[in-house]
């Protein structure tokens, strides 16, 4: 996915979230692959999840509900990340 790739590259360069997000978002929505309507729909979808994207970018732990969902996805026998850090 272009958005996550561009964010990872920006983080590697040491860019802060506020400068990395708009550039990565525009890269993900650019090009000729999406119609104008699809571009708007994707922009809304990404921006509705901006808290999750920024937390991942800043390597903050997931919320309790996110970590609970993660536990459901783990294969049997794999220890889940602690629900509460600290």
URJOKA-V937419 format. One record per backbone hydrogen bond with DSSP energy under -1.0 kcal/mol. CO is the residue of the C=O (numbers start at 1). NH is the residue of the N-H. E is the energy in kcal/mol with one decimal. If there is no record, write none. Layout:
co=CO nh=NH e=E
co=CO nh=NH e=E
//
This chain:
co=1 nh=5 e=-1.9
co=2 nh=6 e=-2.9
co=3 nh=7 e=-2.3
co=4 nh=8 e=-2.3
co=5 nh=9 e=-2.3
co=6 nh=10 e=-2.2
co=7 nh=11 e=-2.5
co=8 nh=12 e=-2.2
co=9 nh=13 e=-1.7
co=10 nh=15 e=-2.4
co=11 nh=14 e=-1.2
co=16 nh=20 e=-2.0
co=17 nh=21 e=-2.7
co=20 nh=24 e=-2.5
co=21 nh=25 e=-2.9
co=22 nh=26 e=-2.1
co=23 nh=27 e=-2.0
co=24 nh=28 e=-2.2
co=25 nh=29 e=-1.9
co=26 nh=30 e=-1.4
co=35 nh=39 e=-2.6
co=36 nh=40 e=-2.0
co=37 nh=41 e=-2.4
co=38 nh=42 e=-2.8
co=39 nh=43 e=-2.5
co=40 nh=44 e=-2.3
co=41 nh=45 e=-2.3
co=42 nh=46 e=-3.0
co=43 nh=47 e=-2.8
co=44 nh=48 e=-2.2
co=47 nh=50 e=-1.3
co=49 nh=53 e=-2.2
co=50 nh=54 e=-2.7
co=51 nh=55 e=-2.0
co=52 nh=56 e=-2.3
co=53 nh=57 e=-2.5
co=54 nh=58 e=-2.4
co=55 nh=60 e=-2.9
co=56 nh=59 e=-1.2
co=63 nh=67 e=-2.8
co=64 nh=68 e=-2.3
co=65 nh=69 e=-2.2
co=66 nh=70 e=-2.1
co=67 nh=71 e=-1.9
co=68 nh=72 e=-1.3
co=69 nh=73 e=-1.0
co=75 nh=78 e=-1.8
//
